Amino acid sequence: MSIALSEQGPAAPGRLGLLAQAGYGVGQIAGQVFRDVPSLLLMFFMTNVLGIEPALAGAAIFVPKLVWGVGCDLLVGILSDRWKHRFARRGWLLVGALGAPVALILLFHVPDLPVTARVAYVAVAFSLYMAVFACFSVPYLAIAGELSSDPHQRTVLMAWRLVFTALGVLVGGALAPYLVQSLGGGQPAYEGMSRFLAVICPLSLVLAYFGSGRARRQAPAASVPQPAHRRLAAREVVATLAAPRFSVLLLANLLQLAGSGMAYASMLYFLTYNMARTDAFQLIGGLVIIACAGIVAAQPAWVALARRIGKKPVYILAAAGYGVAYLGWSMSAGAGTVVAYAFSFVAAIFNSGWTLLGFSMMTDIAGDDQAHAGLYSAAWIAVDKVGFALGGTLLVGLVLSGFGFDAARAVAGQPQTDLALTGVMLAFGVVPALLNVSSALLYWRFGRA
């Protein structure tokens, strides 16, 4: 793996060495945990533990993500551009390390209040969570565009980021559910899980702070000149983000993330009700481990393929393949565990492809326009959060409620109706497939790498 990604040998001037690549990438563990844990567990926690109806639970998560998520992302992006000569972007990672434990613990320590007050508490706690997430996720992504002017080297750097994404997925998607199940499955179990993650995430960010410093010391020979920063007028911000090279990629990514968010957030529902598994929290851990193997194994192939035929066609192939994989999975609920593992592995390979190439093309754009690198990163991270939340909370909540999913029956451990199971299937596979194929067609027609 290290040979394939780092092109073994001493680091050439401007080329990042193995430790520098890994040192930057380790911060993605915290980013992935912050992204995945609410997407996978928070809505299920609200419906099946707190007894909140799916549509209301989805809105309580989506609205803070839309308002606070986008607002804080853009604010941090602009400030990281404006202050970068006085406050290095990697310094924001330490800000995130301080806030992460508080945000994680508050999110799942919901007081014993009436339902409406509980919904309000989750909305406020999640707003704080999104503010902390913005403080480290936006500058972290912007750092990548500053570390090399070589587009292929950026792809390699993003591949290492995806390797640590797999580790973050293991923590957030396998270990966190395992802790919930092993601690009893009730609210105290979720609280214990959050306290464990409150140790992992700051450690990841502190390591990335020092790792990105090492990478930065290797980067000056290859870095593009840094222009003096000036204040941006609102019109210039809009014009920068609306440029076709960036805006089409951003819109395609939004569609993919909405589909991915729907599939991820409805997975526990699909395993519990459509596959009728009483060990859903345990099974999802195995599925995530298989998915992580697919993510890591696929990185050298995606890097090589992108270099050979170009980033755009690989991005389109991966987006379409991901959608088809989830469509097949959603229609195979009765096929058994082995088939579920196979679909999880294949879907993860394609997922890692469009994620890698999307990040790589975004960093190409940011690297070519360093004056707006923080702005590009802020918009990208904001869309990442909003798209994943749009699919994983609002759309899933609306589909489940629209097809009659009953939160009271869920809390009591009773089965759902056939109509509700149809809604779960649509949310898990059919709608995500349509969104991802639409994204592939959009970028095939209008995208420019």
Secondary structure, 3 states (H helix, E strand, C coil): CHHHHHCCCCCCCCCCCHHHHHHHHCCHHHHHHHHHHHHHHHHHHHHHCCCCCHHHHHHHHHHHHHHHHHHHHHHHHHHHHHCCCCCCCCHHHHHHHHHHHHHHHHHHCCCCCCHHHHHHHHHHHHHHHHHHHHHHHHHHHHHHHHCCCCHHHHHHHHHHHHHHHHHHHHHHHHHHHHHHHHCCCCHHHHHHHHHHHHHHHHHHHHHHHHHHHHHHHHCCCCCCCCCCCCCCCHHHHHHHHHCHHHHHHHHHHHHHHHHHHHHHHCHHHHHHHHCCCCCHHHHHHHHHHHHHHHHHHHHHHHHHHHHHHCHHHHHHHHHHHHHHHHHHHHCCHHHCHHHHHHHHHHHHHHHHHHHHHHHHHHHHHHHHCHHHHHHHHHHHHHHHHHHHHHHHHHHHHHHHHHCCCCHHHHHCCCCCCHHHHHHHHHHHHHHHHHHHHHHHHHHHHHCCC
